[in-house]
Amino acid sequence: MIGFDYGDHFSFESLNPKELVILVDISLSPEEMINFIKKEMKVIWIDHHHSALVNAETYKYNEIRGLRRTGVGACELAWRYFFEDPVPRSVHMLSQYDVWDHTDSRVVPFQYGIGALGLSVYNSIWLQIFDDRIIDRAIQTGLKILSYVKQATKKIFRETGYKDTWEGCVTIFMNSCILDSTVYTFLPQADLFDCDVIVSYYKRFDRKYKVSLRSYKEGVDVSKIAVKYGGGGHKSAAGFTCDELPF
């Protein structure tokens, strides 16, 4: 299992032509996706990002095996593709978080609680993720973390946030590596709805910038902005990496 993000280099040369490649919650550039077909490689692609599905239709590589659908988290799509059993409670809650379906008040605390237990793919917690006791414990832990995150987000906004026009949109910018597309809802409502796009960014260890985009406005498609800079995502949340900030 390899962690991969938009903008990272994908080495076809390092792959055995007979090796099965499974892409989950990520896609490569249209040229690279078409390359899988040209090389007749075995690949399964599971994704839910709007920009990726548009590219697949536009550049005609929808024939790649897998399951792709917007509105459902990639973890849940992967479960549906590989298993016949009903989707477990934990997988469904992680999926709900990924598509901002927070109608269940336990979804966000569960995400934070699981994160506190360890994010490594090799962590033993994943072997217990279907245990209701572990789920409930994670939710209780997450509720405490959530209380702190709300206050931290407001402080980051006060100290690093500023407003400007970018890509034709009134945009709030914040410099932080701990913000994701969920915590923006903790910002003062007057600021949150008085802009078109919210951007958080930071400089990574490899000196590239990680840029996350979010919008709560009807008619604003941040995935188009992200694609312009080599990234992608959903209509309301997307991102990209770059060598120099474009704003």
SVG drawing of the C-alpha trace seen along z (x, -y; Angstrom):
<svg xmlns="http://www.w3.org/2000/svg" viewBox="-29 -41 41 52">
<polyline fill="none" stroke="black" stroke-width="0.4" points="0.0,0.0 1.4,-3.3 0.3,-6.8 -0.2,-9.0 -1.4,-12.5 -2.1,-14.8 1.1,-16.1 3.2,-13.1 5.3,-11.3 4.0,-7.9 6.7,-5.5 5.3,-3.1 8.9,-1.8 9.0,-0.4 5.9,1.8 5.8,5.4 3.6,5.4 1.7,8.3 1.2,6.7 -2.3,5.6 -2.5,1.9 -5.4,0.7 -6.0,-3.0 -8.3,-4.1 -9.5,-7.7 -7.0,-9.1 -6.4,-9.3 -3.4,-10.1 -3.4,-12.5 -5.5,-11.5 -2.3,-10.7 -1.2,-8.3 -4.6,-6.7 -4.7,-6.1 -1.2,-4.6 -2.6,-1.8 -4.9,-0.9 -2.2,-1.2 0.2,1.0 -2.7,3.5 -1.9,3.4 -4.2,4.9 -5.7,2.0 -8.7,1.4 -9.7,-2.2 -12.1,-3.3 -12.8,-7.0 -15.5,-9.5 -13.9,-12.8 -15.9,-14.9 -12.9,-16.2 -11.6,-12.6 -14.9,-11.3 -15.2,-14.2 -11.8,-13.4 -12.6,-9.7 -15.6,-10.6 -13.8,-13.3 -10.7,-11.4 -12.4,-8.0 -10.8,-5.8 -14.0,-4.8 -13.4,-1.2 -10.9,-0.7 -12.3,1.7 -13.6,0.5 -16.3,-1.5 -16.7,-5.2 -19.5,-7.4 -19.8,-10.9 -21.5,-11.3 -20.0,-8.2 -16.6,-8.0 -13.9,-5.9 -13.5,-3.6 -17.2,-2.6 -16.9,-2.2 -13.9,0.1 -15.8,2.2 -18.8,2.5 -16.4,3.5 -14.4,6.1 -16.9,7.6 -20.5,8.8 -21.1,8.2 -23.0,5.1 -20.9,2.0 -19.7,1.9 -20.7,-0.9 -17.2,-2.3 -16.6,-2.3 -19.9,-4.0 -19.1,-6.7 -15.7,-7.3 -17.4,-7.6 -19.9,-10.1 -17.1,-12.3 -15.4,-12.2 -18.4,-13.5 -19.4,-16.0 -22.5,-14.1 -22.5,-15.1 -26.2,-14.5 -25.1,-11.9 -23.5,-13.9 -21.0,-11.1 -19.4,-11.2 -16.9,-14.1 -15.9,-13.0 -15.4,-9.4 -13.0,-10.8 -10.9,-12.7 -11.0,-9.8 -9.7,-7.3 -7.0,-9.8 -5.9,-10.1 -5.4,-6.3 -2.9,-6.3 -3.1,-6.9 -0.4,-4.4 -1.8,-1.8 0.2,0.7 -1.4,-0.3 -3.2,2.6 -6.3,0.4 -7.4,1.3 -7.8,4.9 -10.4,3.8 -12.2,1.1 -15.3,3.2 -15.7,3.6 -18.5,1.3 -16.5,0.8 -13.6,-0.6 -16.0,-2.8 -17.7,-4.2 -14.4,-4.8 -13.1,-6.7 -16.3,-8.9 -15.8,-9.8 -12.2,-10.7 -13.1,-12.6 -15.7,-14.8 -12.9,-16.1 -10.6,-16.7 -13.3,-18.5 -13.8,-21.0 -10.1,-22.0 -10.1,-22.0 -13.0,-24.5 -11.1,-27.0 -7.8,-26.4 -9.4,-27.0 -10.8,-30.4 -7.3,-31.3 -5.6,-30.3 -8.1,-32.4 -7.6,-35.4 -3.8,-35.3 -3.2,-34.1 -6.4,-34.7 -6.8,-37.4 -9.2,-38.1 -8.3,-38.8 -9.6,-38.1 -8.2,-35.1 -9.4,-33.2 -12.2,-35.7 -13.4,-34.7 -13.6,-36.5 -11.2,-34.2 -10.2,-33.7 -6.6,-32.5 -5.2,-30.8 -1.7,-29.4 -2.0,-26.2 -1.1,-22.5 -3.8,-21.2 -7.0,-22.5 -9.2,-20.4 -12.4,-21.0 -14.5,-20.2 -13.2,-22.7 -14.0,-25.7 -17.5,-25.5 -16.1,-26.6 -15.2,-30.0 -17.4,-33.0 -20.5,-32.7 -20.2,-36.3 -16.8,-35.5 -17.7,-32.0 -20.6,-33.1 -19.1,-36.4 -16.6,-34.7 -16.6,-32.4 -13.6,-30.2 -11.6,-29.3 -8.0,-28.3 -5.6,-26.8 -2.0,-26.2 1.4,-25.2 4.9,-24.2 5.7,-20.5 9.0,-18.8 9.8,-18.5 9.4,-22.3 6.2,-21.9 3.1,-23.7 -0.1,-21.8 -3.1,-23.9 -6.7,-23.0 -9.8,-24.7 -13.3,-24.8 -16.5,-26.5 -20.0,-26.7 -21.4,-28.8 -23.8,-27.5 -22.3,-27.7 -18.6,-27.7 -16.7,-24.6 -13.3,-24.6 -12.3,-21.3 -11.9,-23.4 -9.5,-25.7 -7.6,-22.7 -7.4,-21.0 -5.9,-24.2 -3.0,-23.8 -2.5,-20.0 -4.8,-18.8 -8.4,-17.8 -11.3,-16.9 -14.9,-17.7 -17.0,-20.7 -17.1,-22.0 -13.6,-20.8 -10.5,-20.2 -6.7,-20.7 -3.3,-20.6 0.4,-20.8 2.8,-23.3 6.3,-24.6 5.3,-28.2 2.0,-29.6 -0.2,-31.0 -1.7,-33.7"/>
</svg>
